[in-house]
Amino acid sequence: MFSVSIDFSSSPFSGAARFLQIEAKKPADGAFTILTPRQELVSSPYSIRTLSAASADNLSAACVACVTDARINSVSGSKITGSVSNATNATIATTAGNVSGTVAIANGGTGATTAGNARTNLGLGTLATSSPTGTADGTTFLRDDNTWAVVTGGGGASIFASRTTNLIVNSATFVDIVSINLEANKTYFIDGGILATRVGAVSGTGNMRLTYTGAATTDYGIEMNSTMIAGTVFNATSFDYETISLSTNNIGSTVQKEFTFNGYIKTTSAGTLTAKFSRGLTNTTIDLNVREGSYLVARPLN
């Protein structure tokens, strides 16, 4: 008899059952008569998408913690912003707790997989190495001259050496009497004495010299037998009696004559400090007997 198209929109359809109620009357009737039973509204057999299906394209506001790790297969790294507390594979990361692989320098990395290449990429050059001499333990410290030295109070322990045998000096050529080794970059107060007697009954004279094999200086000179020997540089000929003609000290045959010296030395390199002795310039015949006990002491002041 008739047909009509009805648009209910999508809002009435929440999933519960819905029915179409029809009422009819003749033109002369005053009230409508409800036709029973009502007609249930069901899905059309040819429907492939309902009007409300579009709302499922996005997560609804009701989805709170509904997406868990088990439901996530993978996420593109380019879609992630903000801090990453733990990243096991990353090529670009601004803040990450753990990053494996090579991270470019522009992204806060070194652009290298080895320490050597990292130093090169960062412009740090080759890593310097040090091989100090001496023994490293709880009683030593590393000095600036690349040696391990014993930790001591003040300037350190005094260095002492003495002659243990007699020595006959029979020419004007200086011979070594006693020596000590000094360290670099230190100041030492030095003193010593050479004990000697003449050989035979005739009086003889002797000369003394103090030398150093390393580089060292003193401010004004070295005192020898109460006479100041002027000079500032220690070397192979350094300080001796010949330069001031003090070779007139007669040496007895029975009583020892002591040639003494004292002063201080500032070293810039390590070396050997040596007290030497010879006949006097005018003594061409009388041998001298340098006695055991002749000594040399250096007390470090720094």
Protein Blocks (a to p, Z undefined) as FASTA:
>chain_A
ZZcdddebjmlmnoiacddddddddfkbmbdcdddddddddddfklcbdfklmmmmpccf
klghkacfklpmbdcfklpgcjdfbdfbdfbdfbdfbdgdjddfklopaopabfklmmmm
nonopadddddedjddfkbccdfkopacdddehjbpcdddddfbdcddfbfbdcdfbdcd
ddehiacddddddddddedjbdcddddddddfbdcddfkbcceehiacedjbdcfklpaf
klnopalbccdfkbccddddddddddfbdcdddddddddfklmkbccdddehiacddddf
ZZ
